[in-house]
Amino acid sequence: MRIGSGAGFGGDRIPPAVDLVEHGRLDALVLECLAERTIALGQRRRLAHPDQGYDPRLRARLRALLPPAVRHGVPLISNMGAANPRAAGAAARETARELGLDGLRIAVVTGDDVLDRIDLGAPALEDGRPLEEHGPVISANAYLGAGALLPALDAGAGLVLTGRVADPSLFLAPLAHRLGWDLDDPARAAAGTLVGHLLECAGQITGGYFADPGHKEVPDLAHLGFPFAEVSAADGSAVIGKLPGTGGLVSRATVREQLLYEITTPTAYRTPDVVLDLRGVTVEETGRDRVLVRGAAGRPRPDTLKVSVGYHAGHRAEAEISYVGPNARARAELAGRIVAARLAPAGLRPRLDLIGSAPLGRPARSGPAAADDECRLRVAALTPAPERAEDICHEVEALYTNGPAGGGGVRTQITDVVGIVSTLLPRDAVTPATEILEASRACDPA
């Protein structure tokens, strides 16, 4: 099976995914667009607007990907449902109709929202403190496994939209479905989970987040191509590659970096499908931009599921002001001392940063020659009350006429901060469900 990765996070680029669908001879494309904080923010949007909460780029991605995916028979699997998979399904059906894709089967997988089932007195995995002590809890989403997606794939869905599903599970599900793997077999689950882990961040394994000029060179990073894996049904070994003519590279180094990315314990990486053991994994270059990976081992899946819990962590104030020309740095430093002194009586101790800059394409200068460059003061703090955040922004703005000479370009922003902790929930407390929609006008209510 040849499976591609079309996104590694919610803000990922769309053209490389289109290239994969058009030219990759894929059997499936997975778009992993959800992070822990992303889904908590989605829950907040859904609470304010019941028809929102899914990935804000969902329609844009589907407009670009659905026509070639339908034309080439490539099913799309994605967690772009985020905090509201049902609303995402409705938006996807509307988009498919706009594109003239009547008959497209859209599957919506739900069941990850477990806010009504968690014990707020349970300890957070990160620090052992009860969940409720961290702040008002706003979301709780269990990491579903590959088994939750199989009914959708069995139903022949051309688009599968989920909420919180473990990243590797998004890939393991179509692998198991197409190759006939038994998810209760730890060896097969381990092999597919390894492939999913390698592909889940898309461009990271083809040179994105890898390049370091002078140390780790990546060709044509501006046109970075996304990866695919050719997976053997017999033993689960996989060859990682990318499309010819695209930028980036697939090498032993890029694969090894991604292999260890976000792995807490290489001997026991816990997922909903398997406890993955990476000790026997080998990575071998077999050609240009082709790397063979094999040797994953696994133990039976755990009896509990990890739950990502979002809570209200306060308000972040961020404010900036620039100083330009002779003595710019000294004036910016003075401005920082002034703001700190004015906020101290209220018990506010913001972080102060100086950001120097030079025009792009000209080397940064030092010494007296740097006098014409800009120095920007950044003031930031996390406060429990929005009023205190406003005080910080006000003091930076007041530097216009109550601070050093030549201040300008003030920008202020106050944002609600969502914190994330984790806990565990018994597997049998989570019940996934699948709903099938069809992009057919016959589905319109009378």
Backbone torsions as a table, in degrees:
resi	resn	phi	psi	omega
1	MET	NA	139.9	175.8
2	ARG	-111.4	115.5	-176.6
3	ILE	-120.5	135.5	-176.1
4	GLY	-111.6	162.3	176.6
5	SER	-115.4	118.1	-174.7
6	GLY	-104.2	-3.2	176.7
7	ALA	-169.3	143.1	178.5
8	GLY	-113.3	-8.6	174.6
9	PHE	-165.2	171.3	-172.3
10	GLY	-62.0	-26.5	-178.5
11	GLY	-99.3	16.5	-175.0
12	ASP	-68.4	162.3	-178.8
13	ARG	-74.6	150.9	-177.9
14	ILE	-96.3	-39.8	-176.1
15	PRO	-54.9	-39.7	179.5
16	PRO	-62.8	-31.5	177.1
17	ALA	-68.2	-39.9	177.5
18	VAL	-62.3	-42.2	177.7
19	ASP	-58.0	-43.2	-179.7
20	LEU	-61.7	-43.7	-179.2
21	VAL	-66.4	-41.4	-176.7
22	GLU	-71.5	-38.8	-168.9
23	HIS	-123.9	-0.6	-172.1
24	GLY	-90.4	-4.5	-177.3
25	ARG	50.6	48.2	-175.0
26	LEU	-82.6	154.3	169.6
27	ASP	-98.7	-17.0	176.5
28	ALA	-168.1	151.8	175.4
29	LEU	-127.1	130.1	179.2
30	VAL	-110.9	135.1	176.4
31	LEU	-118.9	108.8	-179.2
32	GLU	-96.9	107.5	-170.4
33	CYS	-123.3	14.2	-169.0
34	LEU	-124.8	133.5	173.8
35	ALA	-121.1	170.7	-176.8
36	GLU	-58.8	-49.1	-178.3
37	ARG	-70.7	-31.3	-178.8
38	THR	-59.5	-44.4	-176.4
39	ILE	-71.7	-32.9	176.5
40	ALA	-65.4	-40.9	176.4
41	LEU	-65.9	-35.6	175.9
42	GLY	-63.0	-37.4	177.2
43	GLN	-62.6	-37.7	178.3
44	ARG	-66.2	-40.9	177.7
45	ARG	-64.3	-39.5	-179.2
46	ARG	-66.5	-37.7	178.5
47	LEU	-63.9	-36.0	179.2
48	ALA	-79.3	-34.2	-177.7
49	HIS	-138.5	101.7	-173.4
50	PRO	-57.3	-21.3	-180.0
51	ASP	-93.6	9.4	179.0
52	GLN	-115.6	-168.6	179.1
53	GLY	106.9	-9.5	175.1
54	TYR	-92.9	175.2	-176.0
55	ASP	-58.5	126.2	-176.8
56	PRO	-65.6	-17.9	178.9
57	ARG	-97.5	9.9	-175.9
58	LEU	-56.2	-51.1	-176.7
59	ARG	-62.6	-40.8	-179.3
60	ALA	-63.4	-43.0	179.1
61	ARG	-64.7	-43.5	-177.4
62	LEU	-68.0	-37.0	178.2
63	ARG	-60.8	-35.9	-179.3
64	ALA	-80.6	-34.0	-169.2
65	LEU	-99.4	-32.7	-174.3
66	LEU	-61.8	-46.1	-178.9
67	PRO	-57.8	-50.8	178.9
68	PRO	-68.7	-31.2	179.5
69	ALA	-64.9	-43.6	177.9
70	VAL	-66.4	-40.9	-178.8
71	ARG	-62.8	-38.0	-177.4
72	HIS	-98.1	1.7	179.0
73	GLY	67.8	37.3	-178.4
74	VAL	-104.5	110.8	175.7
75	PRO	-69.1	144.3	177.9
76	LEU	-107.3	132.8	178.1
77	ILE	-124.9	127.6	-175.8
78	SER	-153.8	150.3	173.3
79	ASN	-95.1	26.9	178.6
80	MET	-67.1	-7.1	174.2
81	GLY	-65.1	-25.5	175.3
82	ALA	47.1	-120.8	-175.7
83	ALA	-86.7	-2.1	-176.5
84	ASN	-149.4	69.4	-177.4
85	PRO	-58.7	-35.6	-179.0
86	ARG	-64.4	-43.6	177.3
87	ALA	-64.9	-36.0	176.4
88	ALA	-62.7	-41.1	177.9
89	GLY	-62.3	-41.5	178.4
90	ALA	-64.4	-41.6	178.6
91	ALA	-65.7	-37.7	179.1
92	ALA	-66.8	-40.8	178.8
93	ARG	-63.8	-42.1	178.3
94	GLU	-62.5	-41.4	179.4
95	THR	-65.3	-42.2	179.2
96	ALA	-61.6	-39.6	177.8
97	ARG	-64.2	-42.2	178.8
98	GLU	-59.7	-32.3	-178.8
99	LEU	-85.9	-0.9	-179.9
100	GLY	75.4	26.3	-177.5
101	LEU	-100.4	48.2	177.1
102	ASP	-57.4	137.3	-179.6
103	GLY	99.0	-11.8	176.7
104	LEU	-62.2	128.8	177.9
105	ARG	-90.7	124.0	-178.8
106	ILE	-115.1	124.6	178.8
107	ALA	-106.5	135.1	177.9
108	VAL	-115.5	121.8	-179.3
109	VAL	-105.4	122.6	-179.4
110	THR	-122.7	179.8	177.3
111	GLY	114.5	-7.3	-179.0
112	ASP	-80.6	-19.9	-179.8
113	ASP	-75.8	110.3	-175.3
114	VAL	-122.4	27.6	-177.8
115	LEU	-57.3	-33.5	-178.3
116	ASP	-82.6	0.4	-175.8
117	ARG	-118.2	-7.4	-178.4
118	ILE	-86.5	152.2	176.3
119	ASP	-93.6	113.0	-177.4
120	LEU	-66.4	-15.2	175.6
121	GLY	-87.8	-3.6	179.6
122	ALA	-69.3	149.3	-178.4
123	PRO	-75.9	144.7	171.6
124	ALA	-76.1	140.6	-179.1
125	LEU	-64.4	-27.9	-174.0
126	GLU	-73.9	-37.7	-174.0
127	ASP	-138.3	-1.6	178.2
128	GLY	79.5	-5.0	178.9
129	ARG	-77.7	148.2	176.4
130	PRO	-56.5	144.9	-178.3
131	LEU	-54.7	-42.6	-174.3
132	GLU	-66.7	-18.8	-179.9
133	GLU	-76.6	-15.8	-177.9
134	HIS	-78.3	-25.4	-178.0
135	GLY	146.9	173.1	178.9
136	PRO	-57.9	121.9	-178.1
137	VAL	-77.5	131.8	-177.3
138	ILE	-116.7	-14.8	-179.0
139	SER	-158.7	154.7	173.7
140	ALA	-152.1	115.7	-175.7
141	ASN	-128.9	122.4	178.9
142	ALA	-80.5	147.0	176.6
143	TYR	-82.5	104.1	177.0
144	LEU	-73.4	156.6	178.4
145	GLY	-102.5	-174.8	-175.6
146	ALA	-62.0	-32.6	-178.1
147	GLY	-59.4	-27.5	-179.9
148	ALA	-67.5	-21.4	-177.1
149	LEU	-94.5	-16.5	-174.6
150	LEU	-60.9	-40.3	177.3
151	PRO	-58.8	-36.3	178.6
152	ALA	-65.5	-43.2	-180.0
153	LEU	-70.5	-36.5	176.6
154	ASP	-62.2	-30.1	-178.7
155	ALA	-80.4	-1.0	178.2
156	GLY	78.0	27.5	-178.9
157	ALA	-66.2	136.2	174.7
158	GLY	-88.2	-14.7	177.3
159	LEU	-142.5	124.7	177.6
160	VAL	-117.2	122.3	-179.7
161	LEU	-116.9	128.9	-178.7
162	THR	-125.8	172.0	167.3
163	GLY	-95.4	-127.5	-177.1
164	ARG	-75.6	110.1	172.7
165	VAL	-127.7	139.3	178.0
166	ALA	-55.1	136.9	-173.6
167	ASP	-52.7	-51.0	-179.2
168	PRO	-64.8	-26.7	-178.2
169	SER	-65.6	-28.3	177.4
170	LEU	-60.7	-30.4	179.6
171	PHE	-90.6	-38.9	-179.2
172	LEU	-59.9	-37.6	-177.3
173	ALA	-59.9	-54.3	179.6
174	PRO	-66.5	-29.7	176.0
175	LEU	-64.4	-49.2	-179.5
176	ALA	-62.8	-38.9	-178.2
177	HIS	-65.0	-47.1	-174.8
178	ARG	-77.3	-36.6	-174.5
179	LEU	-92.4	-2.3	177.6
180	GLY	73.1	28.4	-178.7
181	TRP	-78.6	145.4	174.0
182	ASP	-89.9	117.7	-178.4
183	LEU	-67.0	-15.1	175.8
184	ASP	-80.5	-5.3	177.9
185	ASP	-90.2	108.6	-176.7
186	PRO	-58.4	-31.9	-179.3
187	ALA	-65.6	-44.7	179.0
188	ARG	-69.6	-43.1	179.4
189	ALA	-62.1	-37.0	178.6
190	ALA	-66.7	-44.0	-179.4
191	ALA	-61.6	-46.0	179.7
192	GLY	-69.0	-35.1	178.1
193	THR	-66.5	-37.8	176.4
194	LEU	-61.9	-45.6	177.7
195	VAL	-59.5	-45.7	-179.9
196	GLY	-61.9	-41.3	179.0
197	HIS	-63.7	-38.1	-179.9
198	LEU	-69.3	-34.3	-175.5
199	LEU	-92.0	-16.3	-167.0
200	GLU	-60.8	-25.6	-178.2
201	CYS	-99.8	14.4	175.2
202	ALA	51.8	-112.4	-171.3
203	GLY	-63.0	-10.3	179.0
204	GLN	-64.4	-27.9	-178.1
205	ILE	-91.5	-6.4	176.4
206	THR	-109.1	16.2	173.9
207	GLY	116.8	-11.8	173.9
208	GLY	-73.9	143.7	-177.6
209	TYR	63.6	15.5	-178.6
210	PHE	-119.9	-36.5	-173.1
211	ALA	-61.2	138.1	177.2
212	ASP	-149.0	96.9	-171.9
213	PRO	-50.1	131.7	-179.7
214	GLY	88.3	-13.5	-179.0
215	HIS	-125.0	-49.0	179.3
216	LYS	-133.3	94.2	-175.9
217	GLU	-82.6	140.3	177.5
218	VAL	-127.7	121.0	-178.0
219	PRO	-72.6	138.8	171.3
220	ASP	49.7	51.2	-178.7
221	LEU	-63.5	-23.3	179.3
222	ALA	-62.6	-25.6	-179.7
223	HIS	-117.8	43.5	-176.7
224	LEU	-54.1	128.5	175.3
225	GLY	-92.4	152.8	179.8
226	PHE	-94.0	159.9	-171.3
227	PRO	-91.8	163.0	168.2
228	PHE	-137.7	165.0	176.0
229	ALA	-129.7	134.1	171.9
230	GLU	-98.2	111.1	-168.7
231	VAL	-108.6	130.9	179.3
232	SER	-81.7	130.4	177.2
233	ALA	-68.3	-28.7	-173.0
234	ALA	-70.1	-48.8	-174.5
235	ASP	-128.6	0.7	178.6
236	GLY	77.9	2.5	176.3
237	SER	-64.1	153.6	-174.1
238	ALA	-140.4	142.1	170.8
239	VAL	-105.4	118.9	178.2
240	ILE	-87.8	133.1	179.7
241	GLY	-149.8	-177.6	174.3
242	LYS	-144.5	168.6	-177.3
243	LEU	-69.8	139.5	173.9
244	PRO	-59.6	143.5	177.2
245	GLY	85.9	-6.3	176.6
246	THR	-92.2	159.0	179.7
247	GLY	-76.0	171.4	-179.3
248	GLY	91.7	-169.8	177.0
249	LEU	-156.9	153.0	170.8
250	VAL	-115.9	116.8	-176.2
251	SER	-139.0	172.3	176.2
252	ARG	-57.9	-37.2	-178.4
253	ALA	-69.3	-45.3	-179.2
254	THR	-64.7	-37.1	-179.2
255	VAL	-70.1	-41.2	-179.5
256	ARG	-66.1	-38.7	177.1
257	GLU	-61.9	-45.4	179.8
258	GLN	-67.7	-33.8	179.2
259	LEU	-57.0	-39.2	-176.7
260	LEU	-93.5	-1.4	-177.7
261	TYR	-66.5	124.3	175.8
262	GLU	60.7	19.2	175.9
263	ILE	-88.0	115.7	-179.3
264	THR	-75.4	-49.3	-179.5
265	THR	-130.8	106.3	-176.0
266	PRO	-59.9	-22.9	178.9
267	THR	-87.5	-11.8	-175.3
268	ALA	-156.0	67.2	176.2
269	TYR	-81.3	109.8	-174.0
270	ARG	-84.3	126.5	172.6
271	THR	-129.2	171.0	177.7
272	PRO	-65.0	-16.6	-172.4
273	ASP	-104.4	-24.4	-172.5
274	VAL	-169.7	157.3	168.0
275	VAL	-99.1	106.9	-169.3
276	LEU	-86.0	133.9	177.4
277	ASP	-115.6	118.1	-173.8
278	LEU	-97.2	2.3	-171.9
279	ARG	-61.8	-31.0	-177.4
280	GLY	-95.3	6.1	-176.5
281	VAL	-71.9	133.3	174.7
282	THR	-116.9	149.3	-177.7
283	VAL	-129.3	119.1	-172.8
284	GLU	-136.7	126.0	175.6
285	GLU	-75.0	126.3	-179.3
286	THR	-113.1	-1.2	-179.6
287	GLY	171.5	-178.7	179.5
288	ARG	-65.7	123.4	-179.9
289	ASP	57.4	34.8	176.3
290	ARG	-137.6	122.0	-177.2
291	VAL	-131.8	124.6	179.6
292	LEU	-89.2	127.8	179.6
293	VAL	-124.6	132.5	179.0
294	ARG	-159.8	171.6	174.3
295	GLY	102.2	10.7	178.3
296	ALA	-68.6	144.4	174.8
297	ALA	-127.2	159.6	-177.7
298	GLY	-150.2	159.1	172.7
299	ARG	-117.9	159.8	-175.7
300	PRO	-52.2	148.1	-176.9
301	ARG	-59.5	151.1	-178.9
302	PRO	-71.2	160.9	179.5
303	ASP	-82.5	-8.2	-179.8
304	THR	-119.5	157.2	175.0
305	LEU	-113.0	140.9	174.4
306	LYS	-71.4	141.3	178.0
307	VAL	-122.8	127.4	175.3
308	SER	-90.0	120.7	-174.5
309	VAL	-112.6	120.7	177.6
310	GLY	-98.3	141.0	179.2
311	TYR	-140.5	157.1	179.6
312	HIS	-78.1	116.2	-173.1
313	ALA	-105.1	5.0	178.2
314	GLY	122.1	-158.7	-175.8
315	HIS	-129.7	132.5	179.8
316	ARG	-102.8	125.4	173.5
317	ALA	-101.7	132.4	175.4
318	GLU	-134.3	127.0	-178.5
319	ALA	-142.0	142.9	-177.9
320	GLU	-137.0	150.4	173.8
321	ILE	-146.2	143.6	-176.3
322	SER	-107.4	148.9	171.1
323	TYR	-129.6	133.3	-172.7
324	VAL	-130.1	146.5	173.2
325	GLY	98.4	-163.7	-176.3
326	PRO	-55.5	133.2	176.0
327	ASN	66.5	24.0	-175.7
328	ALA	-58.4	-43.9	-177.0
329	ARG	-63.7	-43.7	-178.9
330	ALA	-62.9	-37.7	178.8
331	ARG	-69.0	-37.5	177.6
332	ALA	-66.4	-39.6	177.8
333	GLU	-63.4	-41.8	177.8
334	LEU	-62.5	-41.3	178.6
335	ALA	-60.2	-40.0	178.4
336	GLY	-63.2	-42.1	178.8
337	ARG	-64.9	-36.6	179.8
338	ILE	-64.6	-49.3	-179.3
339	VAL	-60.3	-43.9	-179.5
340	ALA	-60.9	-41.6	-179.3
341	ALA	-67.2	-38.0	-178.2
342	ARG	-72.3	-28.0	-178.7
343	LEU	-90.5	-18.0	-175.9
344	ALA	-58.2	-41.9	-179.0
345	PRO	-59.3	-25.1	178.2
346	ALA	-88.8	5.6	179.8
347	GLY	77.6	14.5	-179.6
348	LEU	-95.8	125.7	179.7
349	ARG	-126.4	83.5	-175.6
350	PRO	-72.5	162.1	171.6
351	ARG	-82.7	136.3	-179.8
352	LEU	-117.7	128.0	178.2
353	ASP	-129.3	143.3	172.3
354	LEU	-108.4	128.0	-178.2
355	ILE	-115.5	113.1	177.5
356	GLY	-94.2	154.3	-178.9
357	SER	-150.2	157.4	171.6
358	ALA	-139.6	154.5	-179.9
359	PRO	-55.7	140.8	179.5
360	LEU	-59.1	132.0	-179.4
361	GLY	98.1	-11.0	175.4
362	ARG	-115.1	130.1	-179.1
363	PRO	-59.2	145.0	175.1
364	ALA	-63.6	140.7	-177.0
365	ARG	-103.5	161.9	176.4
366	SER	-132.0	164.4	-179.8
367	GLY	72.4	-159.9	-176.7
368	PRO	-57.7	-28.1	-178.1
369	ALA	-66.9	-16.2	-178.1
370	ALA	-84.1	3.1	-172.7
371	ALA	-60.3	-28.5	-176.7
372	ASP	-86.5	-5.2	-179.3
373	ASP	-78.9	161.8	-178.6
374	GLU	-88.6	143.7	170.9
375	CYS	-126.6	123.4	-173.7
376	ARG	-113.7	130.4	176.6
377	LEU	-91.4	130.1	175.3
378	ARG	-116.9	129.2	179.7
379	VAL	-120.1	126.6	-177.1
380	ALA	-143.8	146.7	177.8
381	ALA	-160.3	154.8	174.2
382	LEU	-107.0	125.7	-177.0
383	THR	-127.0	151.4	178.4
384	PRO	-73.8	-27.1	-175.7
385	ALA	-117.3	141.8	179.9
386	PRO	-63.3	-29.0	-179.3
387	GLU	-62.2	-38.5	179.8
388	ARG	-69.3	-34.7	176.3
389	ALA	-64.4	-38.8	177.8
390	GLU	-65.0	-35.1	178.0
391	ASP	-60.9	-41.0	-179.6
392	ILE	-63.9	-47.7	179.6
393	CYS	-62.4	-37.8	-179.3
394	HIS	-64.5	-41.0	-177.8
395	GLU	-66.8	-33.4	176.7
396	VAL	-70.5	-42.6	177.7
397	GLU	-61.2	-36.3	-178.5
398	ALA	-67.1	-14.5	178.0
399	LEU	-63.7	-18.4	178.0
400	TYR	-48.4	-51.9	-176.9
401	THR	-118.5	2.8	-179.9
402	ASN	-124.2	27.9	-178.4
403	GLY	-146.8	-161.0	-178.2
404	PRO	-62.7	166.1	-178.6
405	ALA	-69.0	144.7	166.7
406	GLY	80.7	19.2	177.2
407	GLY	-72.8	144.4	178.9
408	GLY	-164.8	172.5	176.3
409	GLY	66.9	38.7	179.8
410	VAL	-67.3	134.2	172.9
411	ARG	-133.9	133.1	178.8
412	THR	-129.3	150.6	179.6
413	GLN	-153.0	136.8	174.4
414	ILE	-123.0	127.4	-179.0
415	THR	-131.2	145.8	171.6
416	ASP	-72.5	138.9	-177.4
417	VAL	-106.6	128.0	175.7
418	VAL	-103.7	120.6	175.6
419	GLY	-92.8	157.6	-178.2
420	ILE	-130.3	129.9	167.9
421	VAL	-131.9	174.6	-176.2
422	SER	-129.7	155.8	172.5
423	THR	-148.1	-179.0	-179.2
424	LEU	-118.7	150.2	179.4
425	LEU	-137.7	138.3	177.5
426	PRO	-56.1	139.2	-177.2
427	ARG	-56.7	-37.5	-176.1
428	ASP	-74.5	-4.1	176.0
429	ALA	-86.8	-4.6	-177.2
430	VAL	-114.3	127.7	-176.5
431	THR	-124.9	96.6	177.2
432	PRO	-68.1	152.7	177.3
433	ALA	-141.6	154.6	-179.7
434	THR	-126.8	132.4	175.8
435	GLU	-119.8	138.3	-178.9
436	ILE	-109.0	126.8	174.8
437	LEU	-115.6	152.4	175.4
438	GLU	-126.5	135.3	178.8
439	ALA	-78.6	65.9	-178.6
440	SER	-128.2	138.4	-178.7
441	ARG	-66.1	-15.3	176.4
442	ALA	-67.6	-16.3	-179.6
443	CYS	-83.5	-10.9	179.6
444	ASP	-62.3	136.9	178.1
445	PRO	-66.8	146.9	-178.5
446	ALA	-69.8	NA	NA
